[in-house]
Amino acid sequence: MENKDNSNDDQLQKMNRTVAVILKTLMAFIGIAILSLGTTFLREGRVGLDPFTAMNTGLAS
C-alpha cells in the first residue's frame, strides 16, 4: 500500500513540475510580447528607443 501512495505522490510531483514549467514559459512569452509592444509604440511614435533595444532592432534590420 505504501508503494502505491509513493507512486501517486511521485506522479503528482512530476505533474506539478510540468505545470510550473508551462506556466513559467507562458509568462515569459507574455512578458516578451509586452516589451515588444512597447518597443513598437516607441518606434512608431518616433519617440526613440533605449540604446540596447536600438542596437537589437538595428542588427535585425
mmCIF file of the N, C-alpha and C atoms, coordinates in Angstrom:
data_MODEL
# 
_entry.id   MODEL 
# 
loop_
_atom_site.group_PDB 
_atom_site.id 
_atom_site.type_symbol 
_atom_site.label_atom_id 
_atom_site.label_alt_id 
_atom_site.label_comp_id 
_atom_site.label_asym_id 
_atom_site.label_entity_id 
_atom_site.label_seq_id 
_atom_site.pdbx_PDB_ins_code 
_atom_site.Cartn_x 
_atom_site.Cartn_y 
_atom_site.Cartn_z 
_atom_site.occupancy 
_atom_site.B_iso_or_equiv 
_atom_site.pdbx_formal_charge 
_atom_site.auth_seq_id 
_atom_site.auth_comp_id 
_atom_site.auth_asym_id 
_atom_site.auth_atom_id 
_atom_site.pdbx_PDB_model_num 
ATOM 1   N N  . MET A 1 1  ? 0.819  -1.187 0.000   1.00 0.00 ? 1  MET A N  1 
ATOM 2   C CA . MET A 1 1  ? 0.000  0.000  0.000   1.00 0.00 ? 1  MET A CA 1 
ATOM 3   C C  . MET A 1 1  ? 0.865  1.254  0.000   1.00 0.00 ? 1  MET A C  1 
ATOM 4   N N  . GLU A 1 2  ? 1.980  1.199  0.718   1.00 0.00 ? 2  GLU A N  1 
ATOM 5   C CA . GLU A 1 2  ? 2.861  2.352  0.783   1.00 0.00 ? 2  GLU A CA 1 
ATOM 6   C C  . GLU A 1 2  ? 3.476  2.667  -0.575  1.00 0.00 ? 2  GLU A C  1 
ATOM 7   N N  . ASN A 1 3  ? 3.840  1.645  -1.335  1.00 0.00 ? 3  ASN A N  1 
ATOM 8   C CA . ASN A 1 3  ? 4.424  1.852  -2.658  1.00 0.00 ? 3  ASN A CA 1 
ATOM 9   C C  . ASN A 1 3  ? 3.434  2.550  -3.587  1.00 0.00 ? 3  ASN A C  1 
ATOM 10  N N  . LYS A 1 4  ? 2.172  2.193  -3.479  1.00 0.00 ? 4  LYS A N  1 
ATOM 11  C CA . LYS A 1 4  ? 1.151  2.816  -4.314  1.00 0.00 ? 4  LYS A CA 1 
ATOM 12  C C  . LYS A 1 4  ? 1.007  4.296  -3.964  1.00 0.00 ? 4  LYS A C  1 
ATOM 13  N N  . ASP A 1 5  ? 1.046  4.620  -2.682  1.00 0.00 ? 5  ASP A N  1 
ATOM 14  C CA . ASP A 1 5  ? 0.963  6.021  -2.248  1.00 0.00 ? 5  ASP A CA 1 
ATOM 15  C C  . ASP A 1 5  ? 2.178  6.808  -2.727  1.00 0.00 ? 5  ASP A C  1 
ATOM 16  N N  . ASN A 1 6  ? 3.356  6.206  -2.623  1.00 0.00 ? 6  ASN A N  1 
ATOM 17  C CA . ASN A 1 6  ? 4.577  6.863  -3.084  1.00 0.00 ? 6  ASN A CA 1 
ATOM 18  C C  . ASN A 1 6  ? 4.542  7.084  -4.584  1.00 0.00 ? 6  ASN A C  1 
ATOM 19  N N  . SER A 1 7  ? 4.015  6.114  -5.312  1.00 0.00 ? 7  SER A N  1 
ATOM 20  C CA . SER A 1 7  ? 3.913  6.225  -6.760  1.00 0.00 ? 7  SER A CA 1 
ATOM 21  C C  . SER A 1 7  ? 2.974  7.373  -7.145  1.00 0.00 ? 7  SER A C  1 
ATOM 22  N N  . ASN A 1 8  ? 1.854  7.482  -6.438  1.00 0.00 ? 8  ASN A N  1 
ATOM 23  C CA . ASN A 1 8  ? 0.920  8.577  -6.705  1.00 0.00 ? 8  ASN A CA 1 
ATOM 24  C C  . ASN A 1 8  ? 1.541  9.924  -6.372  1.00 0.00 ? 8  ASN A C  1 
ATOM 25  N N  . ASP A 1 9  ? 2.297  9.986  -5.278  1.00 0.00 ? 9  ASP A N  1 
ATOM 26  C CA . ASP A 1 9  ? 2.976  11.229 -4.901  1.00 0.00 ? 9  ASP A CA 1 
ATOM 27  C C  . ASP A 1 9  ? 4.012  11.625 -5.950  1.00 0.00 ? 9  ASP A C  1 
ATOM 28  N N  . ASP A 1 10 ? 4.757  10.641 -6.461  1.00 0.00 ? 10 ASP A N  1 
ATOM 29  C CA . ASP A 1 10 ? 5.759  10.919 -7.489  1.00 0.00 ? 10 ASP A CA 1 
ATOM 30  C C  . ASP A 1 10 ? 5.099  11.446 -8.761  1.00 0.00 ? 10 ASP A C  1 
ATOM 31  N N  . GLN A 1 11 ? 3.993  10.833 -9.149  1.00 0.00 ? 11 GLN A N  1 
ATOM 32  C CA . GLN A 1 11 ? 3.280  11.283 -10.346 1.00 0.00 ? 11 GLN A CA 1 
ATOM 33  C C  . GLN A 1 11 ? 2.748  12.694 -10.155 1.00 0.00 ? 11 GLN A C  1 
ATOM 34  N N  . LEU A 1 12 ? 2.236  12.980 -8.966  1.00 0.00 ? 12 LEU A N  1 
ATOM 35  C CA . LEU A 1 12 ? 1.710  14.308 -8.674  1.00 0.00 ? 12 LEU A CA 1 
ATOM 36  C C  . LEU A 1 12 ? 2.817  15.356 -8.706  1.00 0.00 ? 12 LEU A C  1 
ATOM 37  N N  . GLN A 1 13 ? 3.983  15.018 -8.169  1.00 0.00 ? 13 GLN A N  1 
ATOM 38  C CA . GLN A 1 13 ? 5.113  15.945 -8.178  1.00 0.00 ? 13 GLN A CA 1 
ATOM 39  C C  . GLN A 1 13 ? 5.592  16.211 -9.599  1.00 0.00 ? 13 GLN A C  1 
ATOM 40  N N  . LYS A 1 14 ? 5.638  15.170 -10.436 1.00 0.00 ? 14 LYS A N  1 
ATOM 41  C CA . LYS A 1 14 ? 6.046  15.352 -11.829 1.00 0.00 ? 14 LYS A CA 1 
ATOM 42  C C  . LYS A 1 14 ? 5.054  16.234 -12.567 1.00 0.00 ? 14 LYS A C  1 
ATOM 43  N N  . MET A 1 15 ? 3.766  16.031 -12.305 1.00 0.00 ? 15 MET A N  1 
ATOM 44  C CA . MET A 1 15 ? 2.744  16.832 -12.950 1.00 0.00 ? 15 MET A CA 1 
ATOM 45  C C  . MET A 1 15 ? 2.846  18.289 -12.493 1.00 0.00 ? 15 MET A C  1 
ATOM 46  N N  . ASN A 1 16 ? 3.089  18.506 -11.206 1.00 0.00 ? 16 ASN A N  1 
ATOM 47  C CA . ASN A 1 16 ? 3.233  19.865 -10.679 1.00 0.00 ? 16 ASN A CA 1 
ATOM 48  C C  . ASN A 1 16 ? 4.434  20.570 -11.308 1.00 0.00 ? 16 ASN A C  1 
ATOM 49  N N  . ARG A 1 17 ? 5.542  19.830 -11.482 1.00 0.00 ? 17 ARG A N  1 
ATOM 50  C CA . ARG A 1 17 ? 6.724  20.419 -12.115 1.00 0.00 ? 17 ARG A CA 1 
ATOM 51  C C  . ARG A 1 17 ? 6.445  20.776 -13.567 1.00 0.00 ? 17 ARG A C  1 
ATOM 52  N N  . THR A 1 18 ? 5.720  19.899 -14.258 1.00 0.00 ? 18 THR A N  1 
ATOM 53  C CA . THR A 1 18 ? 5.385  20.164 -15.655 1.00 0.00 ? 18 THR A CA 1 
ATOM 54  C C  . THR A 1 18 ? 4.496  21.392 -15.771 1.00 0.00 ? 18 THR A C  1 
ATOM 55  N N  . VAL A 1 19 ? 3.501  21.493 -14.906 1.00 0.00 ? 19 VAL A N  1 
ATOM 56  C CA . VAL A 1 19 ? 2.609  22.653 -14.914 1.00 0.00 ? 19 VAL A CA 1 
ATOM 57  C C  . VAL A 1 19 ? 3.394  23.918 -14.592 1.00 0.00 ? 19 VAL A C  1 
ATOM 58  N N  . ALA A 1 20 ? 4.327  23.848 -13.665 1.00 0.00 ? 20 ALA A N  1 
ATOM 59  C CA . ALA A 1 20 ? 5.138  25.006 -13.296 1.00 0.00 ? 20 ALA A CA 1 
ATOM 60  C C  . ALA A 1 20 ? 5.989  25.470 -14.475 1.00 0.00 ? 20 ALA A C  1 
ATOM 61  N N  . VAL A 1 21 ? 6.586  24.537 -15.196 1.00 0.00 ? 21 VAL A N  1 
ATOM 62  C CA . VAL A 1 21 ? 7.406  24.897 -16.354 1.00 0.00 ? 21 VAL A CA 1 
ATOM 63  C C  . VAL A 1 21 ? 6.543  25.524 -17.442 1.00 0.00 ? 21 VAL A C  1 
ATOM 64  N N  . ILE A 1 22 ? 5.358  24.958 -17.670 1.00 0.00 ? 22 ILE A N  1 
ATOM 65  C CA . ILE A 1 22 ? 4.457  25.512 -18.684 1.00 0.00 ? 22 ILE A CA 1 
ATOM 66  C C  . ILE A 1 22 ? 4.033  26.927 -18.302 1.00 0.00 ? 22 ILE A C  1 
ATOM 67  N N  . LEU A 1 23 ? 3.695  27.145 -17.035 1.00 0.00 ? 23 LEU A N  1 
ATOM 68  C CA . LEU A 1 23 ? 3.287  28.480 -16.593 1.00 0.00 ? 23 LEU A CA 1 
ATOM 69  C C  . LEU A 1 23 ? 4.430  29.487 -16.701 1.00 0.00 ? 23 LEU A C  1 
ATOM 70  N N  . LYS A 1 24 ? 5.629  29.081 -16.326 1.00 0.00 ? 24 LYS A N  1 
ATOM 71  C CA . LYS A 1 24 ? 6.784  29.972 -16.432 1.00 0.00 ? 24 LYS A CA 1 
ATOM 72  C C  . LYS A 1 24 ? 7.070  30.330 -17.882 1.00 0.00 ? 24 LYS A C  1 
ATOM 73  N N  . THR A 1 25 ? 6.956  29.359 -18.774 1.00 0.00 ? 25 THR A N  1 
ATOM 74  C CA . THR A 1 25 ? 7.171  29.610 -20.192 1.00 0.00 ? 25 THR A CA 1 
ATOM 75  C C  . THR A 1 25 ? 6.114  30.558 -20.741 1.00 0.00 ? 25 THR A C  1 
ATOM 76  N N  . LEU A 1 26 ? 4.868  30.326 -20.367 1.00 0.00 ? 26 LEU A N  1 
ATOM 77  C CA . LEU A 1 26 ? 3.779  31.191 -20.806 1.00 0.00 ? 26 LEU A CA 1 
ATOM 78  C C  . LEU A 1 26 ? 3.969  32.622 -20.312 1.00 0.00 ? 26 LEU A C  1 
ATOM 79  N N  . MET A 1 27 ? 4.358  32.780 -19.065 1.00 0.00 ? 27 MET A N  1 
ATOM 80  C CA . MET A 1 27 ? 4.586  34.110 -18.513 1.00 0.00 ? 27 MET A CA 1 
ATOM 81  C C  . MET A 1 27 ? 5.772  34.805 -19.198 1.00 0.00 ? 27 MET A C  1 
ATOM 82  N N  . ALA A 1 28 ? 6.796  34.042 -19.558 1.00 0.00 ? 28 ALA A N  1 
ATOM 83  C CA . ALA A 1 28 ? 7.935  34.623 -20.271 1.00 0.00 ? 28 ALA A CA 1 
ATOM 84  C C  . ALA A 1 28 ? 7.509  35.142 -21.638 1.00 0.00 ? 28 ALA A C  1 
ATOM 85  N N  . PHE A 1 29 ? 6.695  34.356 -22.358 1.00 0.00 ? 29 PHE A N  1 
ATOM 86  C CA . PHE A 1 29 ? 6.212  34.800 -23.664 1.00 0.00 ? 29 PHE A CA 1 
ATOM 87  C C  . PHE A 1 29 ? 5.311  36.029 -23.542 1.00 0.00 ? 29 PHE A C  1 
ATOM 88  N N  . ILE A 1 30 ? 4.484  36.070 -22.520 1.00 0.00 ? 30 ILE A N  1 
ATOM 89  C CA . ILE A 1 30 ? 3.624  37.241 -22.308 1.00 0.00 ? 30 ILE A CA 1 
ATOM 90  C C  . ILE A 1 30 ? 4.484  38.473 -22.018 1.00 0.00 ? 30 ILE A C  1 
ATOM 91  N N  . GLY A 1 31 ? 5.511  38.316 -21.205 1.00 0.00 ? 31 GLY A N  1 
ATOM 92  C CA . GLY A 1 31 ? 6.414  39.424 -20.897 1.00 0.00 ? 31 GLY A CA 1 
ATOM 93  C C  . GLY A 1 31 ? 7.141  39.925 -22.130 1.00 0.00 ? 31 GLY A C  1 
ATOM 94  N N  . ILE A 1 32 ? 7.598  39.016 -22.970 1.00 0.00 ? 32 ILE A N  1 
ATOM 95  C CA . ILE A 1 32 ? 8.279  39.408 -24.208 1.00 0.00 ? 32 ILE A CA 1 
ATOM 96  C C  . ILE A 1 32 ? 7.317  40.143 -25.129 1.00 0.00 ? 32 ILE A C  1 
ATOM 97  N N  . ALA A 1 33 ? 6.072  39.674 -25.190 1.00 0.00 ? 33 ALA A N  1 
ATOM 98  C CA . ALA A 1 33 ? 5.068  40.340 -26.031 1.00 0.00 ? 33 ALA A CA 1 
ATOM 99  C C  . ALA A 1 33 ? 4.800  41.760 -25.544 1.00 0.00 ? 33 ALA A C  1 
ATOM 100 N N  . ILE A 1 34 ? 4.729  41.943 -24.242 1.00 0.00 ? 34 ILE A N  1 
ATOM 101 C CA . ILE A 1 34 ? 4.501  43.286 -23.690 1.00 0.00 ? 34 ILE A CA 1 
ATOM 102 C C  . ILE A 1 34 ? 5.676  44.210 -24.006 1.00 0.00 ? 34 ILE A C  1 
ATOM 103 N N  . LEU A 1 35 ? 6.897  43.710 -23.845 1.00 0.00 ? 35 LEU A N  1 
ATOM 104 C CA . LEU A 1 35 ? 8.075  44.519 -24.164 1.00 0.00 ? 35 LEU A CA 1 
ATOM 105 C C  . LEU A 1 35 ? 8.123  44.858 -25.654 1.00 0.00 ? 35 LEU A C  1 
ATOM 106 N N  . SER A 1 36 ? 7.775  43.908 -26.496 1.00 0.00 ? 36 SER A N  1 
ATOM 107 C CA . SER A 1 36 ? 7.770  44.145 -27.940 1.00 0.00 ? 36 SER A CA 1 
ATOM 108 C C  . SER A 1 36 ? 6.718  45.170 -28.329 1.00 0.00 ? 36 SER A C  1 
ATOM 109 N N  . LEU A 1 37 ? 5.570  45.096 -27.690 1.00 0.00 ? 37 LEU A N  1 
ATOM 110 C CA . LEU A 1 37 ? 4.509  46.059 -27.963 1.00 0.00 ? 37 LEU A CA 1 
ATOM 111 C C  . LEU A 1 37 ? 4.952  47.472 -27.570 1.00 0.00 ? 37 LEU A C  1 
ATOM 112 N N  . GLY A 1 38 ? 5.607  47.598 -26.432 1.00 0.00 ? 38 GLY A N  1 
ATOM 113 C CA . GLY A 1 38 ? 6.121  48.902 -26.008 1.00 0.00 ? 38 GLY A CA 1 
ATOM 114 C C  . GLY A 1 38 ? 7.159  49.435 -26.966 1.00 0.00 ? 38 GLY A C  1 
ATOM 115 N N  . THR A 1 39 ? 8.044  48.573 -27.433 1.00 0.00 ? 39 THR A N  1 
ATOM 116 C CA . THR A 1 39 ? 9.061  48.985 -28.398 1.00 0.00 ? 39 THR A CA 1 
ATOM 117 C C  . THR A 1 39 ? 8.417  49.440 -29.696 1.00 0.00 ? 39 THR A C  1 
ATOM 118 N N  . THR A 1 40 ? 7.393  48.726 -30.125 1.00 0.00 ? 40 THR A N  1 
ATOM 119 C CA . THR A 1 40 ? 6.686  49.100 -31.352 1.00 0.00 ? 40 THR A CA 1 
ATOM 120 C C  . THR A 1 40 ? 6.044  50.466 -31.211 1.00 0.00 ? 40 THR A C  1 
ATOM 121 N N  . PHE A 1 41 ? 5.400  50.719 -30.085 1.00 0.00 ? 41 PHE A N  1 
ATOM 122 C CA . PHE A 1 41 ? 4.784  52.030 -29.860 1.00 0.00 ? 41 PHE A CA 1 
ATOM 123 C C  . PHE A 1 41 ? 5.830  53.142 -29.865 1.00 0.00 ? 41 PHE A C  1 
ATOM 124 N N  . LEU A 1 42 ? 6.962  52.902 -29.247 1.00 0.00 ? 42 LEU A N  1 
ATOM 125 C CA . LEU A 1 42 ? 8.016  53.914 -29.206 1.00 0.00 ? 42 LEU A CA 1 
ATOM 126 C C  . LEU A 1 42 ? 8.603  54.178 -30.587 1.00 0.00 ? 42 LEU A C  1 
ATOM 127 N N  . ARG A 1 43 ? 8.783  53.119 -31.375 1.00 0.00 ? 43 ARG A N  1 
ATOM 128 C CA . ARG A 1 43 ? 9.327  53.298 -32.735 1.00 0.00 ? 43 ARG A CA 1 
ATOM 129 C C  . ARG A 1 43 ? 8.346  54.023 -33.631 1.00 0.00 ? 43 ARG A C  1 
ATOM 130 N N  . GLU A 1 44 ? 7.093  53.608 -33.595 1.00 0.00 ? 44 GLU A N  1 
ATOM 131 C CA . GLU A 1 44 ? 6.085  54.213 -34.464 1.00 0.00 ? 44 GLU A CA 1 
ATOM 132 C C  . GLU A 1 44 ? 5.777  55.649 -34.040 1.00 0.00 ? 44 GLU A C  1 
ATOM 133 N N  . GLY A 1 45 ? 5.887  55.921 -32.765 1.00 0.00 ? 45 GLY A N  1 
ATOM 134 C CA . GLY A 1 45 ? 5.656  57.280 -32.285 1.00 0.00 ? 45 GLY A CA 1 
ATOM 135 C C  . GLY A 1 45 ? 6.852  58.193 -32.462 1.00 0.00 ? 45 GLY A C  1 
ATOM 136 N N  . ARG A 1 46 ? 7.948  57.620 -32.975 1.00 0.00 ? 46 ARG A N  1 
ATOM 137 C CA . ARG A 1 46 ? 9.192  58.364 -33.204 1.00 0.00 ? 46 ARG A CA 1 
ATOM 138 C C  . ARG A 1 46 ? 9.681  59.075 -31.939 1.00 0.00 ? 46 ARG A C  1 
ATOM 139 N N  . VAL A 1 47 ? 9.523  58.375 -30.811 1.00 0.00 ? 47 VAL A N  1 
ATOM 140 C CA . VAL A 1 47 ? 9.965  58.915 -29.526 1.00 0.00 ? 47 VAL A CA 1 
ATOM 141 C C  . VAL A 1 47 ? 11.419 58.553 -29.270 1.00 0.00 ? 47 VAL A C  1 
ATOM 142 N N  . GLY A 1 48 ? 11.814 57.394 -29.724 1.00 0.00 ? 48 GLY A N  1 
ATOM 143 C CA . GLY A 1 48 ? 13.172 56.924 -29.510 1.00 0.00 ? 48 GLY A CA 1 
ATOM 144 C C  . GLY A 1 48 ? 13.169 55.663 -28.672 1.00 0.00 ? 48 GLY A C  1 
ATOM 145 N N  . LEU A 1 49 ? 14.260 54.952 -28.720 1.00 0.00 ? 49 LEU A N  1 
ATOM 146 C CA . LEU A 1 49 ? 14.395 53.687 -28.002 1.00 0.00 ? 49 LEU A CA 1 
ATOM 147 C C  . LEU A 1 49 ? 15.584 53.762 -27.056 1.00 0.00 ? 49 LEU A C  1 
ATOM 148 N N  . ASP A 1 50 ? 15.584 52.846 -26.093 1.00 0.00 ? 50 ASP A N  1 
ATOM 149 C CA . ASP A 1 50 ? 16.765 52.752 -25.241 1.00 0.00 ? 50 ASP A CA 1 
ATOM 150 C C  . ASP A 1 50 ? 17.916 52.177 -26.081 1.00 0.00 ? 50 ASP A C  1 
ATOM 151 N N  . PRO A 1 51 ? 19.147 52.412 -25.693 1.00 0.00 ? 51 PRO A N  1 
ATOM 152 C CA . PRO A 1 51 ? 20.289 52.009 -26.528 1.00 0.00 ? 51 PRO A CA 1 
ATOM 153 C C  . PRO A 1 51 ? 20.329 50.510 -26.853 1.00 0.00 ? 51 PRO A C  1 
ATOM 154 N N  . PHE A 1 52 ? 20.005 49.659 -25.900 1.00 0.00 ? 52 PHE A N  1 
ATOM 155 C CA . PHE A 1 52 ? 20.091 48.226 -26.150 1.00 0.00 ? 52 PHE A CA 1 
ATOM 156 C C  . PHE A 1 52 ? 19.054 47.795 -27.182 1.00 0.00 ? 52 PHE A C  1 
ATOM 157 N N  . THR A 1 53 ? 17.818 48.282 -27.053 1.00 0.00 ? 53 THR A N  1 
ATOM 158 C CA . THR A 1 53 ? 16.771 47.928 -27.997 1.00 0.00 ? 53 THR A CA 1 
ATOM 159 C C  . THR A 1 53 ? 17.085 48.520 -29.367 1.00 0.00 ? 53 THR A C  1 
ATOM 160 N N  . ALA A 1 54 ? 17.631 49.722 -29.412 1.00 0.00 ? 54 ALA A N  1 
ATOM 161 C CA . ALA A 1 54 ? 18.012 50.329 -30.682 1.00 0.00 ? 54 ALA A CA 1 
ATOM 162 C C  . ALA A 1 54 ? 19.070 49.494 -31.385 1.00 0.00 ? 54 ALA A C  1 
ATOM 163 N N  . MET A 1 55 ? 20.039 48.991 -30.635 1.00 0.00 ? 55 MET A N  1 
ATOM 164 C CA . MET A 1 55 ? 21.070 48.153 -31.228 1.00 0.00 ? 55 MET A CA 1 
ATOM 165 C C  . MET A 1 55 ? 20.455 46.857 -31.772 1.00 0.00 ? 55 MET A C  1 
ATOM 166 N N  . ASN A 1 56 ? 19.564 46.243 -31.000 1.00 0.00 ? 56 ASN A N  1 
ATOM 167 C CA . ASN A 1 56 ? 18.949 44.987 -31.440 1.00 0.00 ? 56 ASN A CA 1 
ATOM 168 C C  . ASN A 1 56 ? 18.079 45.192 -32.673 1.00 0.00 ? 56 ASN A C  1 
ATOM 169 N N  . THR A 1 57 ? 17.312 46.254 -32.717 1.00 0.00 ? 57 THR A N  1 
ATOM 170 C CA . THR A 1 57 ? 16.471 46.493 -33.900 1.00 0.00 ? 57 THR A CA 1 
ATOM 171 C C  . THR A 1 57 ? 17.334 46.860 -35.104 1.00 0.00 ? 57 THR A C  1 
ATOM 172 N N  . GLY A 1 58 ? 18.444 47.553 -34.873 1.00 0.00 ? 58 GLY A N  1 
ATOM 173 C CA . GLY A 1 58 ? 19.363 47.869 -35.976 1.00 0.00 ? 58 GLY A CA 1 
ATOM 174 C C  . GLY A 1 58 ? 20.017 46.624 -36.542 1.00 0.00 ? 58 GLY A C  1 
ATOM 175 N N  . LEU A 1 59 ? 20.417 45.718 -35.680 1.00 0.00 ? 59 LEU A N  1 
ATOM 176 C CA . LEU A 1 59 ? 21.019 44.469 -36.146 1.00 0.00 ? 59 LEU A CA 1 
ATOM 177 C C  . LEU A 1 59 ? 20.008 43.598 -36.854 1.00 0.00 ? 59 LEU A C  1 
ATOM 178 N N  . ALA A 1 60 ? 18.772 43.636 -36.410 1.00 0.00 ? 60 ALA A N  1 
ATOM 179 C CA . ALA A 1 60 ? 17.724 42.811 -37.026 1.00 0.00 ? 60 ALA A CA 1 
ATOM 180 C C  . ALA A 1 60 ? 17.363 43.330 -38.418 1.00 0.00 ? 60 ALA A C  1 
ATOM 181 N N  . SER A 1 61 ? 17.546 44.607 -38.642 1.00 0.00 ? 61 SER A N  1 
ATOM 182 C CA . SER A 1 61 ? 17.202 45.187 -39.955 1.00 0.00 ? 61 SER A CA 1 
ATOM 183 C C  . SER A 1 61 ? 18.297 44.883 -40.900 1.00 0.00 ? 61 SER A C  1 
# 
